[in-house]
Amino acid sequence: MESPNYGSASHEVELELFQRQVADRFHDLASVPSDELLSLPWVRKLLDVFLCCQEEFRVILFNNKTQVMKPPMDRLIADFYERTVKALDVCNAIRDGIEQIRQWQKLLEIVLCALGDSNVNKNNTNNNGNDNCYQRPLGEGQFRRAKKALIDLAIGMLDEKDSGQTLAHRNRSFGRNNNSSSHSKDHHHRSLGHFRSLSWSVSRSWSAARQLHAIGNNLAVPRGNEVVASNGLAMPVYTMGCVLLFVMWALVAAIPCQDRGLQVHFYVPRQFSWAAPILSLHERIMEESKKRDRKNACGLLKEIYQMEKCSRLLGELTDSVQFPLSEEKEGEVRQRVKELGKVCDALKEGLEPLERQVREVFHRIVRSRTEGLDSLGRGHNPE
């Protein structure tokens, strides 16, 4: 039997502690400098925060199962679970976006293979005990291969809303589009279709912007009578709803996904201890999206911006080279390639852990919802 804790000091401490922990975690997220905001490590940290908040929220519901089954909590918690269902589609779209970034990473690797340095005779060492390493000469064939990959990358990174009708017929299956008519398209359109059709798991009409609006729809601060009737439990439900909305919104802001849109009404009263850091992050991300060089970006992830910038500068440089290649121009190319290599290393290190976390968020939401609905069902249908 669950011991009643209505109005008990321990119950109040539990609810207050939850609010404080949410605030502390988001203060930590908001304390990062601008060059770390929306980076792969920051997004992974954001998902860690969500998972921690979700688990603490689950424990609160478990410790107050009797109260959760009563009005108005039964309605409030059912509304929350409906929001989480909508978040599952966002998780699927984000995983598709991560796969898209992974395809762009493969193009970076082609460029690095074409223009990067080579290590030879790795089993041999020179008199200083170092690996025998050399910079291979760069020829026209290598530049042609690198240019082709850079062009494919630039096309693949076009934002959906600026890419016209080409994307309207993209394949939504898990395989590539094998339609014979695609062979009659020019090379650029084939490349675009290839990188836009690898792993889409949301419907053709699905919209990230509309889904975010749906998650935030009717997300309102509990009225005083609801707080009293729920013994204070309405407050953590509202808090978790705001956390869910912000985290999904930030993911859509950072990662490429279908019909991105960041103009979501996000109002939280300042009376909540976690409101200030969340609103600060919301404002900073919106400011980032309005910057001149980010307005048409397919995602605000820092590594995407670095990828686009480095590949564009290298592309401009390769367009200007003449053969035979001067020593000065070769040095510039190698420096740009080195910068591109750092971006590629960051993607290699961060994409797979991020994908695992998105998958964990998905499964955690499913498990929590199933447990909660089972409890509500048993409450309404006692044996």
For each residue, the residues with C-beta under 8 A, 3 or more apart:
1:
2: 63 64 65 66
3:
4: 66
5: 8 10 11 63 64
6: 11 67 231
7: 11 12 231
8: 5 11 12
9: 12 13
10: 5 13 14
11: 5 6 7 8 14 15 64 231 232
12: 7 8 9 15 16 232
13: 9 10 16 17
14: 10 11 17 18 60 63
15: 11 12 18 19 60 232 233 235 236
16: 12 13 19 20
17: 13 14 20 21
18: 14 15 21 22 56 57 60 236 239
19: 15 16 22 23 235 236 239 272 273 274
20: 16 17 23 24 273
21: 17 18 24 25 52 53 56
22: 18 19 25 26 53 239 243 273 274
23: 19 20 26 27 272 273 274 277
24: 20 21 27 28
25: 21 22 28 29 49 52 53
26: 22 23 29 30 49 274 277 278 281
27: 23 24 30 31 276 277
28: 24 25 31 49
29: 25 26 32 42 45 46 49 277 281
30: 26 27 277 278 280 281 284
31: 27 28
32: 29 36 37 42
33: 36 37
34: 37 284
35: 39 302
36: 32 33 39 41 42 302
37: 32 33 34 42 281 284 285 288 302
38: 42 43 250 253 254 285 288 300 301 302
39: 35 36 42 43 301 302 303
40: 43 44 301 302 303 346 347 349 350 351 354
41: 36 44 45 350
42: 29 32 36 37 38 39 45 46
43: 38 39 40 46 47 250 251 254 255 301 354
44: 40 41 47 48 350 353 354 357
45: 29 41 42 48 49
46: 29 42 43 49 50 247 250 251
47: 43 44 50 51 247 354 357 358 360 361
48: 44 45 51 52 357
49: 25 26 28 29 45 46 52 53 247
50: 46 47 53 54 243 244 247 361
51: 47 48 54 55 357 360 361 364
52: 21 25 48 49 55 56
53: 21 22 25 49 50 56 57 240 243
54: 50 51 57 58 240 364 365 368
55: 51 52 58 59 364
56: 18 21 52 53 59 60
57: 18 53 54 60 61 236 239 240 368
58: 54 55 61 62 368 371
59: 55 56 62 63
60: 14 15 18 56 57 63 64 233 236
61: 57 58 64 65 68 77 233 372 375
62: 58 59 65
63: 2 5 14 59 60
64: 2 5 11 60 61 67 68 231 233
65: 2 61 62 68 69 375 379
66: 2 4 69 70
67: 6 64 70 73 230 231 233
68: 61 64 65 73 74 77 233 372 375 376 379
69: 65 66 73 74 375 376 379 380
70: 66 67 73 74
71: 74 75 229
72: 75 76 226 229 230 234
73: 67 68 69 70 76 77 229 230 233 234 237
74: 68 69 70 71 77 78 376 379 380
75: 71 72 78 79
76: 72 73 79 80 222 226 230 233 234 237
77: 61 68 73 74 80 81 237 372 376
78: 74 75 81 82 376
79: 75 76 82 83 218
80: 76 77 83 84 237 240 241
81: 77 78 84 85 369 372 373
82: 78 79 85 86
83: 79 80 86 87 215 219 241 244 245
84: 80 81 87 88 244 365 368 369
85: 81 82 88 369
86: 82 83 89 90 211 214 215
87: 83 84 90 91 215 244 248 365
88: 84 85 91 92 362 365 366
89: 86 92 93 202 206 211
90: 86 87 93 94 208 211 212 215 248 251 252 257
91: 87 88 94 95 358 359 361 362 365
92: 88 89 95 96 201 202 362
93: 89 90 96 97 201 202 206 208 211 252 257 258
94: 90 91 97 98 251 252 255 257 358
95: 91 92 98 99 199 201 355 358 359
96: 92 93 99 100 199 200 201 202 257 258
97: 93 94 100 101 255 256 257 299
98: 94 95 101 102 255 351 354 355 358
99: 95 96 102 103 198 199
100: 96 97 103 104 156 195 196 198 199 256
101: 97 98 104 105 255 256 299 301 303 304 347 351
102: 98 99 105 106 347 351
103: 99 100 106 107 156 194 195 198
104: 100 101 107 108 153 156 157 195 307
105: 101 102 108 109 344 347 348 351
106: 102 103 109 110
107: 103 104 110 111 149 150 152 153 156
108: 104 105 111 112 149 153 307 311 340 343 344 347
109: 105 106 112 113 344
110: 106 107 113 114 145 146 149
111: 107 108 114 115 146 149 150 153 311 314 337 340
112: 108 109 115 116 337 340 341 344
113: 109 110 116
114: 110 111 142 143 145 146 149
115: 111 112 138 142 143 146 333 334 337
116: 112 113 337 341
117: 133 134 135 136 334
118: 133 134 135 136
119: 122 131 132 133
120: 132 133 134
121: 124 132
122: 119 131 132
123:
124: 121 132
125: 128 129 130 131 132
126: 129 130 132
127:
128: 125
129: 125 126
130: 125 126 133
131: 119 122 125
132: 119 120 121 122 124 125 126
133: 117 118 119 120 130
134: 117 118 120
135: 117 118 334
136: 117 118
137:
138: 115 142 143 325 330 333
139: 142 143 323
140: 143 144 323
141: 144 145
142: 114 115 138 139 145 146
143: 114 115 138 139 140 146 147 318 321
144: 140 141 147 148
145: 110 114 141 142 148 149
146: 110 111 114 115 142 143 149 150 314 318
147: 143 144 150 151 315 318 319
148: 144 145 151 152
149: 107 108 110 111 114 145 146 152 153
150: 107 111 146 147 153 154 311 314 315 318
151: 147 148 154 155 188 191 315
152: 107 148 149 155 156 191 195
153: 104 107 108 111 149 150 156 157 307 311
154: 150 151 157 158 311 312 315
155: 151 152 158 188 191 192 195
156: 100 103 104 107 152 153 191 192 194 195 196
157: 104 153 154 298 304 307 308
158: 154 155 162 163 192 298
159: 162 163 260 296 297 298
160: 163 167 258 259 260 298
161: 259
162: 158 159 296
163: 158 159 160 166 167 192
164: 167
165: 168 169
166: 163 169 170 189 192 193
167: 160 163 164 170 192 196
168: 165
169: 165 166 193
170: 166 167 177 193 196 197 200
171: 175 176 177 179 193 197 200
172: 197 200 203 204
173: 197 200
174: 198 199 201
175: 171 178
176: 171 194 197 198
177: 170 171 182 193 194 197
178: 175 182
179: 171 182
180: 183
181: 184 185
182: 177 178 179 185 190 193
183: 180 190
184: 181
185: 181 182 189 190 193
186: 189 190
187: 190 191
188: 151 155 191 192
189: 166 185 186 192 193
190: 182 183 185 186 187 193 194
191: 151 152 155 156 187 188 194 195
192: 155 156 158 163 166 167 188 189 195 196
193: 166 169 170 171 177 182 185 189 190 196 197
194: 103 156 176 177 190 191 197 198
195: 100 103 104 152 155 156 191 192 198
196: 100 156 167 170 192 193
197: 170 171 172 173 176 177 193 194 200
198: 99 100 103 174 176 194 195
199: 95 96 99 100 174
200: 96 170 171 172 173 197 258
201: 92 93 95 96 174
202: 89 92 93 96 206 258
203: 172 206
204: 172
205:
206: 89 93 202 203 210 211 258 259
207: 210 211 258 259 261
208: 90 93 211 212 252 257 258 259 260 261
209: 212 213 252 259 260 261 262 263 264
210: 206 207 213 214 259 261
211: 86 89 90 93 206 207 208 214 215 248
212: 90 208 209 215 216 245 248 249 252 261 264
213: 209 210 216 217 264 265
214: 86 210 211 217
215: 83 86 87 90 211 212 219 244 245 248
216: 212 213 219 245 264 265 266
217: 213 214
218: 79
219: 83 215 216 238 241 242 245
220: 238
221: 238 269
222: 76 226 227 230 234 235 237 238
223: 226 227
224: 227 228
225: 228 229
226: 72 76 222 223 229 230 234
227: 222 223 224 230 232 234 235
228: 224 225 231
229: 71 72 73 225 226 234
230: 67 72 73 76 222 226 227 233 234
231: 6 7 11 64 67 228
232: 11 12 15 227 235
233: 15 60 61 64 67 68 73 76 230 236 237
234: 72 73 76 222 226 227 229 230 237 238
235: 15 19 222 227 232 238 239
236: 15 18 19 57 60 233 239 240
237: 73 76 77 80 222 233 234 240 241
238: 219 220 221 222 234 235 241 242
239: 18 19 22 57 235 236 242 243 272 274
240: 53 54 57 80 236 237 243 244
241: 80 83 219 237 238 244 245
242: 219 238 239 245 246 268 274 278
243: 22 50 53 239 240 246 247 274 278
244: 50 83 84 87 215 240 241 247 248
245: 83 212 215 216 219 241 242 248 249 264 266
246: 242 243 249 250 266 278 281 282
247: 46 47 49 50 243 244 250 251
248: 87 90 211 212 215 244 245 251 252
249: 212 245 246 252 253 262 264 266 282
250: 38 43 46 246 247 253 254 281 285
251: 43 46 90 94 247 248 254 255 358
252: 90 93 94 208 209 212 248 249 255 257 260 261 262
253: 38 249 250 260 262 285 289 299 300
254: 38 43 250 251 299 300 301
255: 43 94 97 98 101 251 252 299 301
256: 97 100 101 260 298 299 304
257: 90 93 94 96 97 208 252 260 299
258: 93 96 160 200 202 206 207 208
259: 160 161 206 207 208 209 210
260: 159 160 208 209 252 253 256 257 298 299
261: 207 208 209 210 212 252 264
262: 209 249 252 253 285 286 289
263: 209
264: 209 212 213 216 245 249 261
265: 213 216
266: 216 245 246 249 279 282
267:
268: 242 272 275 278 279
269: 221 272 275
270: 275 276 279
271: 275
272: 19 23 239 268 269 275
273: 19 20 22 23 276
274: 19 22 23 26 239 242 243 277 278
275: 268 269 270 271 272 278 279
276: 27 270 273 279 280
277: 23 26 27 29 30 274 280 281
278: 26 30 242 243 246 268 274 275 281 282
279: 266 268 270 275 276 282 283
280: 30 276 277 283 284
281: 26 29 30 37 246 250 277 278 284 285
282: 246 249 266 278 279 285 286
283: 279 280 286 287
284: 30 34 37 280 281 287 288
285: 37 38 250 253 262 281 282 288 289 300
286: 262 282 283 289 290
287: 283 284 290 291
288: 37 38 284 285 291 294 300
289: 253 262 285 286 294 295 297 300
290: 286 287 294 295
291: 287 288 294 295
292: 295
293: 297 305 309
294: 288 289 290 291 297 300 305
295: 289 290 291 292
296: 159 162
297: 159 289 293 294 300 304 305 308
298: 157 158 159 160 256 260 304
299: 97 101 253 254 255 256 257 260 304
300: 38 253 254 285 288 289 294 297 304 305
301: 38 39 40 43 101 254 255 304 305
302: 35 36 37 38 39 40 305 306
303: 39 40 101 306 307 343 346 347 350
304: 101 157 256 297 298 299 300 301 307 308
305: 293 294 297 300 301 302 308 309
306: 302 303 309 310 343 346
307: 104 108 153 157 303 304 310 311 340 343 347
308: 157 297 304 305 311 312
309: 293 305 306 312 313
310: 306 307 313 314 336 339 340 343
311: 108 111 150 153 154 307 308 314 315 340
312: 154 308 309 315 316
313: 309 310 316 317 336 339
314: 111 146 150 310 311 317 318 333 336 337 340
315: 147 150 151 154 311 312 318 319
316: 312 313 319 320
317: 313 314 320 321 329 332 333 336
318: 143 146 147 150 314 315 321 333
319: 147 315 316
320: 316 317 329
321: 143 317 318 325 329 333
322: 325 329
323: 139 140
324:
325: 138 321 322 329 330 333
326: 329 330
327: 330 331
328: 331 332
329: 317 320 321 322 325 326 332 333
330: 138 325 326 327 333 334
331: 327 328 334 335
332: 317 328 329 335 336
333: 115 138 314 317 318 321 325 329 330 336 337
334: 115 117 135 330 331 337 338
335: 331 332 338 339
336: 310 313 314 317 332 333 339 340
337: 111 112 115 116 314 333 334 340 341
338: 334 335 341 342
339: 310 313 335 336 342 343
340: 108 111 112 307 310 311 314 336 337 343 344
341: 112 116 337 338 344 345
342: 338 339 345 346
343: 108 303 306 307 310 339 340 346 347
344: 105 108 109 112 340 341 347 348
345: 341 342 348 349
346: 40 303 306 342 343 349 350
347: 40 101 102 105 108 303 307 343 344 350 351
348: 105 344 345 351
349: 40 345 346 353
350: 40 41 44 303 346 347 353 354
351: 40 98 101 102 105 347 348 354 355
352: 355 356
353: 44 349 350 356 357
354: 40 43 44 47 98 350 351 357 358
355: 95 98 351 352 358 359
356: 352 353 359 360
357: 44 47 48 51 353 354 360 361
358: 47 91 94 95 98 251 354 355 361 362
359: 91 95 355 356 362 363
360: 47 51 356 357 363 364
361: 47 50 51 91 357 358 364 365
362: 88 91 92 358 359 365 366
363: 359 360 366 367
364: 51 54 55 360 361 367 368
365: 54 84 87 88 91 361 362 368 369
366: 88 362 363 369 370
367: 363 364 370 371
368: 54 57 58 84 364 365 371 372
369: 81 84 85 365 366 372 373
370: 366 367 373 374
371: 58 367 368 374 375
372: 61 68 77 81 368 369 375 376
373: 81 369 370 376 377
374: 370 371 377 378
375: 61 65 68 69 371 372 378 379
376: 68 69 74 77 78 372 373 379 380
377: 373 374 380 381
378: 374 375 381 382
379: 65 68 69 74 375 376 382
380: 69 74 376 377
381: 377 378
382: 378 379
383:
